[in-house]
Amino acid sequence: MFDLDKWQEIFAALKKNKMRTFLTAFGVFWGIFMLIIMLGSGRGLQNAVFDGMKDFATNSVFIWTQATSEPYAGFARGRRFNFKNDDIEALKRNIPEIDVLAPRLQARGGSAATDNVVRGLKTGSFTVNGDYPEWNKIDPVKMLEGRFLNQLDIHDKRKVAVIGDMVQEILFEEEEEPLGKYIRINGVYFQVIGVFSPLNSNIGFGGDKAQSIYIPFTTLQQTYNYGDVVGWFAMTAKPGISASVIDEKARDLLKRRHKIAPHDMQAINGVNLDEQFKKVSGLFKGIDFLVWIVGIGTLLAGVIGISNIMLIVVKERTKEIGIQRALGATPRKIISQIITESVFLTTIAGYFGLTLAVFILEMTNKALMANTAENQAFKNPGVDFNIAITALIVLIVAGAFAGLMPANRAVSIKPIDALRDE
């Protein structure tokens, strides 16, 4: 049942100490406000990072060759070597844990190298990759027109090309249809069979994907006299198998095939994207943990302030409490009254802090949604509803505990001593 007299007493007590009450409540308000803002900002940053990786096969491994760091089997230190076509079948045959295997070769050899591409009077420098169709399963693209490479392109060594949307923009007129047209790559003509746009921008191997051109792997080898050289391998593990398993097995197998010292850690370099993904996930977990530590610390400071203001309220109302005790008020009623005031103050301050923080995050999210830029440092900042409510409930409970010490002090005073208080 609603007790009007009780709430009037609470408001009167808080109003009497309104400046101290305001400053104390502001501490609680600021604590939960900053906690929600920091949690929302961390979620926005995490969403932006993971959104750029969502279409990439995160259980993938990429390996390439470097100079050896140890002499072995009669070969001197510093020897250069290349992967070969035979390695493709060797990997498939000896490592059953591999799900997708995609060899790649770039026309100029380096990951940042570009090639001269001409169409009519227009020219540009773009990255030209020799790929298998499987590459699109590891780093997929969105086909705007036409198709991606297929196995017939590989088998027949067709001179066909799939170009990025920026390549189309540079080499073709705005309303011109690129499919079926020819472009000249380092003096050799290729027919355009597809136009794509990248699905993710946070991960890239081999340069800017929007300014890349895909041609059949076998065509690149034959057309530009690379023989049976393979630039590097991309592979994914089967479901339920760690990418580290295929990474270790592939390196060991290729070391044996190319007479590399087993303990030479430099000769075959690479990136295990599964490990990198776990590191990023761990980083954000650490950020969330730090945010909670800082936020809870700030909230505790506010709660301690609530406890202090309630001690002052009790001290100033000592005589009033004595009268209540003399008239038959039980200790339980006194304790309930003090704790109710503490919880009320904490809840009101916490509610306004939570509401303002959620409002700011929502306005920020709307502003970001209005921004059409592809690369955003933040995306969908916000907090889970359950987390927000949990934080508020914890705050209310903390407010109840904050009122316990003042309440115990109130009931510890003997009525006769309280009546003598001035």
C-alpha positions as CSV (number, residue, x, y, z in Angstrom):
1,M,0.0,0.0,0.0
2,F,1.3,3.5,-0.9
3,D,2.3,5.4,2.3
4,L,2.0,9.1,1.4
5,D,3.4,10.3,4.8
6,K,6.4,8.1,4.4
7,W,7.3,9.6,1.0
8,Q,6.6,13.1,2.2
9,E,9.2,12.5,4.9
10,I,11.7,11.3,2.3
11,F,11.2,14.3,0.1
12,A,11.4,16.7,3.1
13,A,14.7,15.1,4.3
14,L,16.3,15.2,0.9
15,K,15.1,18.8,0.2
16,K,16.6,20.0,3.5
17,N,20.0,18.8,2.2
18,K,19.3,19.6,-1.4
19,M,22.8,20.8,-2.4
20,R,24.5,17.8,-0.8
21,T,21.8,15.6,-2.2
22,F,22.2,16.9,-5.7
23,L,26.0,16.5,-5.7
24,T,25.7,13.0,-4.3
25,A,23.1,12.0,-6.8
26,F,25.1,13.5,-9.6
27,G,28.0,11.1,-8.7
28,V,25.6,8.1,-9.2
29,F,24.2,9.7,-12.3
30,W,27.7,10.2,-13.8
31,G,28.8,6.7,-12.8
32,I,26.1,4.8,-14.7
33,F,26.1,7.4,-17.5
34,M,29.8,6.8,-18.2
35,L,29.5,3.0,-17.8
36,I,26.7,2.8,-20.5
37,I,28.6,5.3,-22.8
38,M,31.8,3.3,-22.5
39,L,30.1,0.0,-23.0
40,G,28.2,1.3,-26.0
41,S,31.3,2.8,-27.6
42,G,33.2,-0.4,-27.2
43,R,30.3,-2.3,-28.8
44,G,30.3,0.2,-31.7
45,L,34.0,-0.2,-32.3
46,Q,33.7,-4.0,-32.1
47,N,30.8,-4.0,-34.6
48,A,32.8,-1.9,-37.0
49,V,35.8,-4.2,-36.9
50,F,33.9,-7.5,-37.1
51,D,31.6,-6.2,-39.8
52,G,34.6,-5.7,-42.0
53,M,35.6,-9.3,-41.4
54,K,32.2,-11.0,-41.5
55,D,32.4,-12.3,-45.1
56,F,36.1,-13.3,-44.9
57,A,36.8,-16.9,-44.0
58,T,38.2,-16.4,-40.5
59,N,39.4,-20.0,-40.2
60,S,41.9,-19.4,-43.1
61,V,45.7,-19.6,-43.4
62,F,48.0,-17.8,-45.8
63,I,51.6,-18.9,-46.5
64,W,54.4,-17.7,-48.8
65,T,58.1,-18.2,-49.2
66,Q,61.0,-16.2,-48.0
67,A,64.8,-16.6,-47.9
68,T,66.0,-19.5,-45.7
69,S,67.6,-18.6,-42.4
70,E,69.5,-21.9,-41.9
71,P,71.8,-24.1,-44.2
72,Y,70.3,-27.5,-44.9
73,A,70.8,-30.5,-47.2
74,G,73.8,-29.0,-48.9
75,F,72.0,-25.6,-49.5
76,A,73.4,-22.4,-48.1
77,R,71.7,-20.0,-45.8
78,G,69.7,-17.3,-47.6
79,R,68.5,-19.5,-50.5
80,R,65.4,-18.3,-52.4
81,F,62.8,-20.8,-53.5
82,N,59.2,-20.9,-54.9
83,F,56.2,-23.1,-54.3
84,K,55.3,-25.2,-57.4
85,N,52.2,-26.6,-59.0
86,D,53.0,-30.1,-57.6
87,D,52.6,-28.6,-54.1
88,I,48.9,-28.1,-54.8
89,E,48.1,-31.8,-55.2
90,A,50.5,-32.7,-52.4
91,L,48.7,-30.5,-50.0
92,K,45.3,-31.8,-51.0
93,R,46.5,-35.4,-50.9
94,N,48.4,-35.3,-47.6
95,I,46.4,-32.9,-45.4
96,P,42.7,-34.1,-45.3
97,E,41.9,-31.3,-42.8
98,I,42.1,-28.7,-45.6
99,D,38.6,-27.7,-46.8
100,V,39.4,-25.1,-49.4
101,L,42.8,-24.6,-51.1
102,A,43.4,-21.6,-53.3
103,P,46.9,-20.9,-54.8
104,R,47.5,-17.4,-56.0
105,L,50.1,-15.7,-58.3
106,Q,50.5,-12.0,-58.9
107,A,51.7,-10.8,-62.3
108,R,54.5,-8.7,-60.8
109,G,55.3,-10.9,-57.9
110,G,54.9,-8.6,-54.9
111,S,51.8,-8.0,-52.8
112,A,51.9,-4.3,-53.5
113,A,52.9,-4.5,-57.1
114,T,50.7,-3.1,-59.8
115,D,50.5,-3.7,-63.5
116,N,49.8,-1.3,-66.4
117,V,46.3,-1.9,-67.8
118,V,45.1,-0.1,-70.9
119,R,41.8,0.3,-72.7
120,G,41.7,2.6,-75.7
121,L,43.1,6.0,-74.5
122,K,42.5,5.2,-70.8
123,T,45.2,3.6,-68.6
124,G,45.7,2.7,-65.0
125,S,47.9,0.7,-62.6
126,F,46.0,-2.2,-60.9
127,T,46.9,-5.3,-59.0
128,V,46.5,-8.4,-61.3
129,N,46.0,-11.7,-59.5
130,G,46.1,-15.2,-61.0
131,D,43.5,-17.2,-59.0
132,Y,41.4,-20.3,-58.9
133,P,37.6,-20.1,-58.4
134,E,38.2,-21.3,-54.8
135,W,39.6,-17.9,-53.9
136,N,36.1,-16.5,-53.9
137,K,35.2,-18.9,-51.1
138,I,37.9,-17.5,-48.9
139,D,37.7,-13.8,-49.7
140,P,34.3,-13.5,-51.4
141,V,33.3,-10.5,-53.6
142,K,29.9,-9.2,-54.7
143,M,29.4,-9.7,-58.4
144,L,27.8,-6.6,-59.9
145,E,27.8,-7.9,-63.5
146,G,28.7,-11.2,-65.2
147,R,30.5,-14.0,-63.3
148,F,33.6,-15.0,-61.4
149,L,36.3,-17.3,-62.7
150,N,35.4,-21.0,-63.1
151,Q,37.1,-24.3,-63.7
152,L,36.9,-24.1,-67.5
153,D,38.8,-20.8,-67.4
154,I,41.5,-22.7,-65.5
155,H,41.5,-25.8,-67.6
156,D,41.4,-23.9,-71.0
157,K,43.7,-21.1,-69.8
158,R,41.3,-18.6,-71.1
159,K,42.3,-14.9,-71.4
160,V,39.4,-13.6,-69.4
161,A,39.3,-11.1,-66.5
162,V,37.1,-10.1,-63.6
163,I,37.6,-6.5,-62.7
164,G,36.9,-4.4,-59.6
165,D,34.4,-1.6,-59.6
166,M,37.1,1.0,-59.4
167,V,38.8,-0.5,-62.4
168,Q,35.6,-0.2,-64.3
169,E,35.2,3.4,-63.2
170,I,38.7,4.3,-64.4
171,L,38.8,2.4,-67.7
172,F,35.2,2.7,-68.9
173,E,32.7,5.5,-69.5
174,E,30.0,5.9,-67.0
175,E,27.2,4.3,-69.1
176,E,29.5,1.9,-71.0
177,E,28.9,-1.8,-70.7
178,P,32.2,-3.5,-69.7
179,L,31.2,-7.1,-70.3
180,G,32.6,-8.6,-73.5
181,K,35.1,-5.7,-73.9
182,Y,38.8,-6.1,-73.9
183,I,41.5,-4.6,-71.7
184,R,45.3,-4.9,-72.3
185,I,47.3,-6.1,-69.3
186,N,51.1,-5.7,-69.8
187,G,50.6,-5.9,-73.6
188,V,48.2,-8.9,-73.6
189,Y,44.5,-8.6,-74.3
190,F,41.9,-10.1,-71.8
191,Q,38.1,-10.1,-72.2
192,V,36.1,-8.8,-69.3
193,I,33.6,-11.4,-68.0
194,G,32.6,-9.8,-64.7
195,V,32.6,-6.8,-62.5
196,F,32.7,-7.0,-58.7
197,S,32.8,-4.9,-55.6
198,P,34.5,-6.0,-52.3
199,L,32.4,-7.3,-49.5
200,N,34.8,-6.4,-46.8
201,S,37.5,-3.7,-46.4
202,N,39.2,-4.5,-43.1
203,I,41.1,-7.5,-44.5
204,G,43.0,-7.4,-47.8
205,F,45.6,-9.6,-49.4
206,G,47.2,-8.3,-52.5
207,G,46.3,-4.7,-52.5
208,D,43.1,-2.7,-52.8
209,K,40.4,-5.2,-53.9
210,A,38.3,-2.5,-55.7
211,Q,41.3,-1.8,-57.9
212,S,42.2,-5.5,-58.5
213,I,41.8,-7.7,-61.6
214,Y,41.3,-11.5,-61.4
215,I,42.5,-13.7,-64.2
216,P,42.8,-17.5,-64.3
217,F,45.8,-18.8,-62.4
218,T,47.0,-21.0,-65.3
219,T,46.6,-18.2,-67.8
220,L,48.8,-15.9,-65.8
221,Q,51.5,-18.6,-65.5
222,Q,51.6,-19.3,-69.2
223,T,51.0,-15.8,-70.6
224,Y,53.8,-14.2,-68.5
225,N,56.2,-17.1,-68.5
226,Y,56.0,-18.0,-64.8
227,G,56.3,-21.8,-65.5
228,D,54.9,-23.7,-62.6
229,V,55.6,-21.1,-59.9
230,V,53.0,-20.6,-57.2
231,G,53.1,-17.2,-55.4
232,W,51.4,-18.3,-52.2
233,F,48.6,-20.5,-50.8
234,A,45.4,-19.6,-49.1
235,M,43.5,-22.5,-47.3
236,T,40.7,-23.0,-44.9
237,A,40.2,-25.8,-42.3
238,K,37.2,-28.1,-42.3
239,P,34.4,-27.3,-39.8
240,G,35.4,-28.2,-36.2
241,I,39.2,-28.2,-37.0
242,S,41.5,-25.4,-35.9
243,A,43.3,-23.4,-38.6
244,S,46.5,-23.9,-36.6
245,V,46.3,-27.7,-37.5
246,I,46.5,-27.1,-41.3
247,D,48.9,-24.3,-40.8
248,E,51.5,-26.5,-39.0
249,K,50.9,-29.5,-41.3
250,A,51.2,-27.4,-44.5
251,R,54.5,-25.8,-43.3
252,D,56.0,-29.1,-42.4
253,L,55.0,-30.8,-45.7
254,L,56.3,-27.9,-47.8
255,K,59.6,-27.7,-45.8
256,R,60.2,-31.4,-46.6
257,R,59.3,-31.0,-50.3
258,H,61.6,-28.0,-50.7
259,K,64.5,-29.2,-48.5
260,I,64.1,-26.6,-45.8
261,A,65.5,-27.1,-42.3
262,P,62.6,-28.3,-40.0
263,H,63.4,-25.5,-37.4
264,D,63.8,-22.8,-40.0
265,M,61.0,-20.4,-39.0
266,Q,61.7,-17.8,-41.6
267,A,61.7,-19.7,-44.9
268,I,57.9,-20.1,-44.9
269,N,56.1,-17.2,-43.5
270,G,52.3,-16.6,-43.2
271,V,49.3,-15.4,-41.4
272,N,46.9,-17.6,-39.4
273,L,43.7,-15.5,-39.6
274,D,42.0,-17.7,-37.0
275,E,44.6,-16.7,-34.4
276,Q,44.4,-13.1,-35.4
277,F,40.6,-13.2,-35.1
278,K,40.9,-14.7,-31.6
279,K,43.4,-12.0,-30.6
280,V,41.0,-9.3,-31.7
281,S,38.1,-11.0,-29.9
282,G,40.3,-11.2,-26.8
283,L,41.3,-7.5,-27.1
284,F,37.6,-6.5,-27.0
285,K,36.9,-8.8,-24.1
286,G,39.7,-7.0,-22.3
287,I,38.3,-3.6,-23.2
288,D,34.9,-4.7,-21.9
289,F,36.5,-5.9,-18.6
290,L,38.4,-2.6,-18.2
291,V,35.2,-0.6,-18.9
292,W,33.3,-2.6,-16.2
293,I,36.2,-2.1,-13.7
294,V,36.2,1.7,-14.4
295,G,32.4,2.0,-14.5
296,I,31.9,0.0,-11.3
297,G,34.6,2.0,-9.6
298,T,32.8,5.2,-10.5
299,L,29.5,3.8,-9.4
300,L,31.0,2.7,-6.0
301,A,32.2,6.3,-5.5
302,G,28.6,7.5,-6.1
303,V,27.2,4.8,-3.8
304,I,29.7,5.8,-1.0
305,G,28.5,9.3,-1.5
306,I,24.9,8.2,-1.0
307,S,26.0,6.4,2.2
308,N,27.7,9.6,3.5
309,I,24.6,11.8,2.8
310,M,22.4,9.3,4.6
311,L,24.7,9.5,7.6
312,I,24.3,13.2,7.6
313,V,20.5,12.9,7.3
314,V,20.5,10.5,10.3
315,K,22.6,12.8,12.4
316,E,20.4,15.8,11.6
317,R,17.2,13.7,12.4
318,T,18.5,12.1,15.6
319,K,15.9,13.8,17.8
320,E,13.1,13.0,15.3
321,I,14.2,9.3,15.3
322,G,14.2,9.4,19.1
323,I,10.6,10.7,19.1
324,Q,9.6,7.9,16.7
325,R,11.2,5.3,18.9
326,A,9.6,6.7,22.0
327,L,6.2,6.5,20.3
328,G,6.7,2.9,19.5
329,A,8.4,2.8,16.1
330,T,10.2,-0.5,15.8
331,P,13.9,-0.7,14.7
332,R,12.7,-2.4,11.5
333,K,10.6,0.6,10.6
334,I,13.5,3.0,11.2
335,I,15.8,0.8,9.1
336,S,13.2,0.5,6.3
337,Q,12.8,4.3,6.2
338,I,16.5,5.0,5.9
339,I,17.1,2.3,3.3
340,T,14.1,3.5,1.3
341,E,15.5,7.0,1.1
342,S,18.9,5.6,0.0
343,V,17.3,3.4,-2.7
344,F,15.0,6.2,-3.9
345,L,17.9,8.6,-4.4
346,T,20.1,5.9,-6.1
347,T,17.3,4.8,-8.4
348,I,16.3,8.2,-9.5
349,A,19.9,9.3,-10.2
350,G,20.7,6.0,-11.9
351,Y,17.6,6.1,-14.1
352,F,18.3,9.5,-15.4
353,G,22.0,8.6,-16.1
354,L,20.9,5.4,-17.9
355,T,18.2,7.2,-19.9
356,L,20.6,10.0,-21.1
357,A,23.3,7.6,-22.0
358,V,21.0,5.4,-24.1
359,F,19.6,8.5,-25.8
360,I,23.1,9.8,-26.7
361,L,24.0,6.3,-28.1
362,E,20.8,6.2,-30.1
363,M,21.4,9.7,-31.6
364,T,25.0,8.7,-32.4
365,N,23.7,5.5,-34.1
366,K,21.2,7.5,-36.3
367,A,24.0,10.0,-37.3
368,L,26.2,7.1,-38.3
369,M,23.4,5.4,-40.3
370,A,23.0,8.7,-42.2
371,N,26.7,8.6,-43.1
372,T,27.0,6.5,-46.2
373,A,30.8,6.0,-46.0
374,E,31.9,2.4,-46.2
375,N,34.8,2.6,-43.7
376,Q,33.4,3.6,-40.3
377,A,35.3,3.4,-37.1
378,F,31.9,2.9,-35.2
379,K,28.9,0.9,-36.2
380,N,25.7,0.4,-34.2
381,P,27.0,1.6,-30.9
382,G,24.7,0.5,-28.0
383,V,24.3,-1.8,-25.1
384,D,22.3,-4.9,-24.6
385,F,19.0,-4.2,-22.9
386,N,19.6,-6.9,-20.3
387,I,23.0,-5.4,-19.5
388,A,21.5,-2.0,-19.0
389,I,18.7,-3.3,-16.7
390,T,21.2,-5.5,-14.8
391,A,23.4,-2.4,-14.2
392,L,20.4,-0.5,-12.9
393,I,19.4,-3.4,-10.6
394,V,22.9,-3.7,-9.3
395,L,22.9,0.0,-8.6
396,I,19.6,-0.2,-6.7
397,V,21.0,-3.1,-4.6
398,A,24.1,-1.1,-3.9
399,G,21.9,1.8,-2.8
400,A,20.2,-0.5,-0.3
401,F,23.5,-1.6,1.1
402,A,24.6,2.1,1.2
403,G,21.7,2.8,3.5
404,L,22.4,-0.1,5.9
405,M,25.2,1.6,7.8
406,P,23.3,4.8,8.4
407,A,20.2,2.8,9.3
408,N,22.1,0.7,11.8
409,R,23.5,3.9,13.3
410,A,19.9,5.3,13.6
411,V,18.6,2.3,15.5
412,S,21.7,2.0,17.7
413,I,20.9,5.4,19.4
414,K,18.9,5.0,22.5
415,P,15.6,6.9,22.5
416,I,16.4,8.8,25.7
417,D,19.8,10.0,24.2
418,A,18.1,10.9,20.9
419,L,15.5,13.1,22.7
420,R,18.3,15.0,24.4
421,D,20.1,15.7,21.1
422,E,20.2,19.3,20.0
